[in-house]
Amino acid sequence: MNEQSPDRTEGDINLSECRRKWQDRTLNEQTRDLLFRDEQVFLRQSLSTPCLTVLEACNGSYLQDLQGKQYLDFHGNSAHQVGYGHPKVLEAVEEEMHRLSFCPRRFTNLPAIELAEKLVDLAPGDLSKLLLCPAGTVANGIALKLARLCTGRFKTISFWDAFHGASLDAISIGGEALFRNNMGPLLPGCIQIPAPGSHAMGEEPLGWEEVLSYTEFVMKREGDVAAFIAEPLRCTTVEIPPVPFWKGMRELCDRHDALLIFDEIPICLGRTGYWFTCEHYGVVPDILCIGKGLGGGVLPLAATLVRDGLDQGAAQAIGHYTHEKSTLGCAAALAALHVIEDQQLVERSRIKGKEILSRLQEFAESQNGVVEARGLGLMIGVEMATADVAERVLYSCLEHGLSFKISGGTTLTLTPPLTISDEEIEKAISILCTSIIKTLESDYAS
Ligand SMILES: Cc1ncc(COP(=O)(O)O)c(C=O)c1O
């Protein structure tokens, strides 16, 4: 993959004409100068440098750029369940910073123990042990190592177009050309299959029964698959498999002695209207990876939760990360979990998500250029007819103070903080719908 042919699966691209025009219209000299300095020192890479603009503050549902412009943030890298700079989270981090600012490995600490106890308490089924680590990618890497250790097998099945992180092991199970191309040999035994709803076989979306049958075929033919790993709900394009699909996959994994690993890194902790998305499916995986918002939108933290019986690596180094039991990360996480509980944000996500979705679905039906709106909780996707329109809608929304990302080229991916107020919801819907209408009108006019 090169700069001339960007892959649009994971996000909107940073070298587009649309972005350049937006920057020409919007940015002042000081911002341009900083973007230039950024590009001089950071490696350029797709999805980030060169960057969109320069931020200087964030608070609640808003980001603020250097020019004082505020953006309602419906992206947040899916890390802002409790909004930005939540006072309870900041207070907890500040207190811990003055008490135990770092915990070297070999030692443990109270925030880490309390967080681990809280997470296994919240987690469904028998997910009763965990490891903490500094990134979602790493949590998935731990899951892969544990799957190998506990099954004595190394093969995995995952979805084409999936994203599970940017490291070599994560891109081996991932399926995005943007990350895999030009990387040479990846991990052996990583088998990708098309996801239900994908258009891998032509115009018609693949049915979930077909995908299950094909998975069974692969499991039988290989005979020694260690694990099936996937997001229960694709967070970028908001593809939501039906409940029987994951129930069927759970049975399939059990029949073939393979572990079921769910990557819920961007969709855990209330995002979809459940503490964990697997609860929507009534399915408990053997391993559950979470991250992003776990750090309260302040610090990096992720976790690999496993069921009883997978605690088999006592004589092996599995995690071993410098910031494994980060006191500050754990303090932030504990505070964020309490905020989610105290403010009933899981329920709020479910209720507000339903309301927003039904309004966007009604709107989608009234607009020819909008294919559909779909979602679960405050994880909502609005699919536009073309990538060009999607991109112009994004830059129009940014101009009017609403930020989100585009996935798969055509899906506007909307992930507001779960703390978002009713007024902010109204404002976001108004900016979004007006931008879509205006963009489609200018399309017809030209
Ligand atoms: C589904 C999924 N898995 C894993 C990751 C990697 O998480 P991190 O960026 O914290 O390493 C991401 C990040 O976007 C993700 O969306």
PDBQT file of the ligand as one rigid body, heavy atoms in Angstrom, charges set to zero:
ROOT
HETATM    1  C1  LIG A 501     -10.694  -3.810  17.833  1.00  0.00    +0.000 C 
HETATM    2  C2  LIG A 501      -9.376  -3.254  18.293  1.00  0.00    +0.000 A 
HETATM    3  N1  LIG A 501      -8.478  -4.088  18.801  1.00  0.00    +0.000 NA
HETATM    4  C3  LIG A 501      -7.266  -3.650  19.224  1.00  0.00    +0.000 A 
HETATM    5  C4  LIG A 501      -6.923  -2.316  19.135  1.00  0.00    +0.000 A 
HETATM    6  C5  LIG A 501      -5.560  -1.847  19.582  1.00  0.00    +0.000 C 
HETATM    7  O1  LIG A 501      -5.624  -1.121  20.746  1.00  0.00    +0.000 OA
HETATM    8  P1  LIG A 501      -4.396  -0.139  21.143  1.00  0.00    +0.000 P 
HETATM    9  O2  LIG A 501      -4.387   0.971  20.146  1.00  0.00    +0.000 OA
HETATM   10  O3  LIG A 501      -4.720   0.296  22.532  1.00  0.00    +0.000 OA
HETATM   11  O4  LIG A 501      -3.157  -0.954  21.075  1.00  0.00    +0.000 OA
HETATM   12  C6  LIG A 501      -7.844  -1.416  18.612  1.00  0.00    +0.000 A 
HETATM   13  C7  LIG A 501      -7.497   0.020  18.478  1.00  0.00    +0.000 C 
HETATM   14  O5  LIG A 501      -8.077   0.787  17.750  1.00  0.00    +0.000 OA
HETATM   15  C8  LIG A 501      -9.103  -1.893  18.169  1.00  0.00    +0.000 A 
HETATM   16  O6  LIG A 501     -10.028  -1.054  17.646  1.00  0.00    +0.000 OA
ENDROOT
TORSDOF 0
